[in-house]
Amino acid sequence: MEQIGAGVEQVDNIMAQFTAVIRDQAAISDEIIKANSQMNELVQLVSDSVYEQIDSVDIVAHSAEQISAAIGEVSELAQKSLKSTQAMDRSTSLLAAQANDLRRLAETTDESTDSAEEA
């Protein structure tokens, strides 16, 4: 009978140890779950940050495209302005030549008038 009592006591001790191990494992599992949750939150934060950076890069790329387009427009306007300035230069030269012709014509007319008056 004593052996049965001793065996029962050993079984009780083993069951108590087994229960303690199960509690420890449950506590460890809870910690793992908490750590996993924190890790998921960190992954979400990193993911959000990456998406924000991608959005920023998209904005910068779009801005660069707009700047490039504006530079192209300014270049076209500068070329038109240059052509306009060249046309104005040609017109000025033509006007100067016409003014010289008119002055010579006026001088010739004055000389002809003077000659006609003398005659």
NUTI-498087 format. One record per residue (C-alpha): residue number from 1; x, y, z; residue in three letters. Coordinates in steps of 0.02 Angstrom, whole numbers. Layout:
<pts>
PT pos      u      v      w code
PT NUM      X      Y      Z  ALA
...
</pts>
This chain:
<pts>
PT pos      u      v      w code
PT   1      0      0      0  MET
PT   2    141    116     40  GLU
PT   3    212     85   -131  GLN
PT   4     46    131   -209  ILE
PT   5     41    288   -101  GLY
PT   6    221    328   -153  ALA
PT   7    178    295   -335  GLY
PT   8     25    407   -323  VAL
PT   9    133    542   -244  GLU
PT  10    260    526   -384  GLN
PT  11    119    539   -512  VAL
PT  12     54    694   -422  ASP
PT  13    230    770   -425  ASN
PT  14    251    729   -608  ILE
PT  15     78    802   -645  MET
PT  16    124    960   -548  ALA
PT  17    287    974   -645  GLN
PT  18    195    941   -807  PHE
PT  19     67   1076   -762  THR
PT  20    208   1199   -722  ALA
PT  21    291   1161   -889  VAL
PT  22    126   1188   -979  ILE
PT  23    102   1355   -889  ARG
PT  24    280   1406   -935  ASP
PT  25    249   1359  -1116  GLN
PT  26     85   1456  -1114  ALA
PT  27    177   1608  -1046  ALA
PT  28    312   1589  -1178  ILE
PT  29    177   1572  -1312  SER
PT  30     96   1732  -1249  ASP
PT  31    264   1822  -1260  GLU
PT  32    291   1754  -1436  ILE
PT  33    118   1816  -1486  ILE
PT  34    155   1989  -1413  LYS
PT  35    325   1996  -1500  ALA
PT  36    246   1940  -1663  ASN
PT  37    113   2075  -1646  SER
PT  38    247   2207  -1615  GLN
PT  39    345   2142  -1764  MET
PT  40    189   2154  -1873  ASN
PT  41    164   2334  -1816  GLU
PT  42    345   2374  -1860  LEU
PT  43    326   2291  -2030  VAL
PT  44    169   2396  -2059  GLN
PT  45    262   2555  -2011  LEU
PT  46    405   2513  -2128  VAL
PT  47    281   2471  -2266  SER
PT  48    190   2636  -2241  ASP
PT  49    356   2728  -2243  SER
PT  50    407   2642  -2405  VAL
PT  51    241   2687  -2487  TYR
PT  52    263   2868  -2430  GLU
PT  53    438   2869  -2505  GLN
PT  54    370   2796  -2666  ILE
PT  55    238   2933  -2669  ASP
PT  56    375   3063  -2640  SER
PT  57    479   2991  -2781  VAL
PT  58    326   2995  -2895  ASP
PT  59    296   3178  -2848  ILE
PT  60    479   3220  -2882  VAL
PT  61    474   3127  -3048  ALA
PT  62    315   3218  -3098  HIS
PT  63    392   3385  -3048  SER
PT  64    547   3344  -3149  ALA
PT  65    438   3307  -3301  GLU
PT  66    349   3474  -3278  GLN
PT  67    515   3566  -3260  ILE
PT  68    581   3480  -3416  SER
PT  69    424   3530  -3512  ALA
PT  70    441   3709  -3450  ALA
PT  71    624   3713  -3504  ILE
PT  72    570   3651  -3676  GLY
PT  73    439   3789  -3688  GLU
PT  74    564   3921  -3633  VAL
PT  75    687   3856  -3763  SER
PT  76    554   3868  -3899  GLU
PT  77    510   4044  -3843  LEU
PT  78    693   4093  -3843  ALA
PT  79    712   4027  -4021  GLN
PT  80    557   4125  -4076  LYS
PT  81    625   4279  -3990  SER
PT  82    791   4258  -4078  LEU
PT  83    705   4240  -4247  LYS
PT  84    599   4394  -4208  SER
PT  85    755   4492  -4160  THR
PT  86    841   4438  -4321  GLN
PT  87    688   4492  -4422  ALA
PT  88    689   4660  -4332  MET
PT  89    875   4678  -4373  ASP
PT  90    839   4644  -4556  ARG
PT  91    693   4767  -4554  SER
PT  92    803   4899  -4472  THR
PT  93    937   4873  -4605  SER
PT  94    806   4888  -4742  LEU
PT  95    735   5046  -4661  LEU
PT  96    911   5120  -4648  ALA
PT  97    942   5079  -4831  ALA
PT  98    775   5159  -4879  GLN
PT  99    817   5312  -4773  ALA
PT 100    984   5327  -4864  ASN
PT 101    895   5311  -5031  ASP
PT 102    769   5444  -4980  LEU
PT 103    910   5559  -4922  ARG
PT 104   1002   5536  -5087  ARG
PT 105    839   5566  -5180  LEU
PT 106    809   5723  -5077  ALA
PT 107    986   5783  -5113  GLU
PT 108    963   5747  -5297  THR
PT 109    796   5836  -5295  THR
PT 110    874   5986  -5206  ASP
PT 111   1016   5989  -5333  GLU
PT 112    890   5977  -5476  SER
PT 113    785   6115  -5399  THR
PT 114    939   6224  -5375  ASP
PT 115    992   6191  -5556  SER
PT 116    817   6229  -5619  ALA
PT 117    812   6392  -5521  GLU
PT 118    983   6444  -5587  GLU
PT 119    932   6405  -5762  ALA
</pts>
